[in-house]
Amino acid sequence: MNADAESSDGTPPVDPGSGDRTDKMQAIDKEVAHIWMVRCFLKHCDEAEDDEELASVHRDLYDFMLALGPALDAGDSNAYLKQVKKKLSKLRRATELFVEIQPEVSGHMNFQMAARSLQQAVAEVHVLMDNG
């Protein structure tokens, strides 16, 4: 198969010598899926319309994911991991802010679970980045 061609399942090409980095990129991307769902929940909740801090959380989550997209699409694990490292502190701060303001925003179980889910996903991204 041509190294520049897309694989039969639609995934981007992968450098054969980048197995560990590619595995890490894919593992982080699984956590990003959870972050995406929290971001969607927060973006579309009525509370975000009137709460600038909450709106800043979903914008920061989106910024993190947007920065990763081109490298993921290209299958470039080096660029992807570089972007994760660059944006991770902003992701962590957004998570901490959401966890802090969540009880004030809403005590509903949906918000509690969103906070827990976001904390778990971001913690796992940190673990993945710290391991290698």
N, C-alpha and C positions, 0 to 999 in steps of 0.2 A: 504494500500500500504506500502511496506517496505520502511523505511526512507532512506535506502541506494540506493534504486533503482532509475533509471532515470524516470522522468514522461513521460507520453505518447507523449508529444510534444517535447521531447528531451532535455528539460531544466534540469539542475542539481538539485539534491534534496535540499530542503530548510528546515532549522530548524524552526518548527512552532512558536517558541517564538521569532523569529527575524524579525517580520513583518516590523517594521519601518526601520531597517537596510537593510533588503532585498529590500524594496521599494526604499530606497536611492541608493543602489547598482544598481538597475535596471534603475533608473532615470539617474544616472551618466553614465551608459553604453550606454544609448541613445545618450548622448552628445559625448561619445567616438566614436560613429559611424561617427559623423560629423568630429571629429578630424582625424579619419582614412582616410576619403575622402580627406581632405586637405593634409594630409601626402602623400597619393598616387599621388595627383596632383603634389606636389612639388618634390617628388622622381623621377617622370618620365618626368618632364619638361626639356627641353634642357638647360635652364639656370642653373640648379643644377649641371651640369657637370663641369662648369667653376667657380662656386661661392661656396667657402668653407663655408661661413656663411650660405648660403641657404641650403647647404647639412647638416650642423650641425642642422638646424631647423628640417628637416624631420627625422634625426636620433634621436633627443631628443623626438620628438612626438612618434616615434616608441618605444623608451625606456620606456616611460610612459605607453603605452598600453601593451607592453610585460610584464611589472611588474604586471599588473592587471589580465592577462589571467588565470594563475593557480587558483587564488582564485575565479574568476568568474566561471570557469569550475567546480570547486568543490562546488559551491553554498555557499561559506564561506564569508558572508558579513562582518564579523569582520576583516578578513585578507584583504579583498578587500579594505575596507575603510581605514585600516591602511596603505596600499600601496599608496592609493590616497593621503593621508595626507603626506606621506614620499616624494612622487614624485611631488607634486603639485607646489612647488616653481620652480623646473626645467621646468615644463610645462609652467608656467607663464613667465619665462625668455625667453624660446624659442618663445613664442607668441609675447612678446614685441620686441624681435630681428626681427622677421619676419615683424611685423608692421612697424618697423623702416626702414628696408632695402627694403621693397617691392617697394616703388616708384623708387628706384635706379635699382632694378632687372628688373622690368617691370611695365609700367603704364597700361598694358592691363587689361581690365575688369575682366578677369579670375583671375588675381593676386589680384586685388582689392577685389573681392568677396571672394577669399580664405582667405585674411587677415580678412575681416569682419566676415566670418563664424567661423574662428578659435577664434577670440576675443569673439564672442557670446557664443560659446560652452564652452570655458574656464571660462568665467564669470559665466555661469550657473553652472559649476562644483564647482566653489568657493561658490556660493549661497547655493548649496545643502550641501556642507561640513560645511558651517557656520551655517546652520539650524539644529543643533542637534549635 
